[in-house]
Amino acid sequence: MVNTTYYITNKNNQLLELLNTIDYCLMDSRLEEADTLIRLKEELVANDGIHITPEQINNIIAVLLSFVPMTVKEVG
C-alpha cells in the first residue's frame, strides 16, 4: 500500500490565503462551526500545510463552499 501525502503548496501564498479564508469564515460562523474551523486552522498551521488528511480536504472544501451564494448552489 502506497502512502500518499497531500499538501497545500505555498506557491502564490495559497496556504496563507486559505488560512485567511478560514479566519474570514470564523467571523460569521456559529459556535459548532467555529470549533471545526479553529481545529482545521490549527492542524494546517501545525503541519505547515503538509500531510493533509482526506477529512481535512473535505473541511477545506466545505469552507470554500460557504462562500458560494445559495442561488449558485441551487442551480447545480
N, C-alpha and C positions, 0 to 999 in steps of 0.2 A: 504494500500500500504506500502510495506516494503522499507525503505531507505537503500540502500546498500552502504557501504563505501569501496572504492577501495584505496589501498595504496601500496607503494613500501617499502618493508622491508629493514631494514638496515643490515640484515644478510649478511655476506660476502661483506659488503660495496657496495651493489647493487645500492643504491641511489647515492653514490659518483661516482661509475663507470658510471652511466647514465649521471650525470652532467658533468663528464669529456668527455664523448662521445659527448654530445651536444657542449661543448667547441671545440672539435676537428672538428666537422661539421661546426662550425662557421668560421673556418679558410678558408674553401673552398666554403662558401655559397654566393649566390647572395644577394643583398640588401633586397629583399622582403622575401627571406628565412631567412635571419638573424633576421629580425623583429619577425618572428614567433618563431624562436629558442630562442631568448632572452626572449620573453614573456613566453614561456614554462618553461625555466630555472628559471625565477623569481617566477613563480607560484609554481613550485616544491620546491624551497628553502623556500618561504614564509610559505608553509604548511608542511614543513619537510617531504614531500613525502606522506602525509596523505590527504584523501578526494580528490583523483584524479578523474576527470570527464571522462566520455567516450571520449569526444573530446581530452582531454589531452592524453589518452591512444592511440588514433589514431595518434596523433602527435608524440608520443614516437615511435610507430611502424614505422612511416614514416622516422624518424631519423635513426632508426636501419636499415631499408631497404636501406637507402642511402649508406650503406657500402657493399651491395650485388653487386658483379660485374654484368654488363649487360648480360654476357653470361649465368649466372645462372638464371637471371630473364626471359630471352628469352626461356629457356628450359621448365620452369614451365608453 
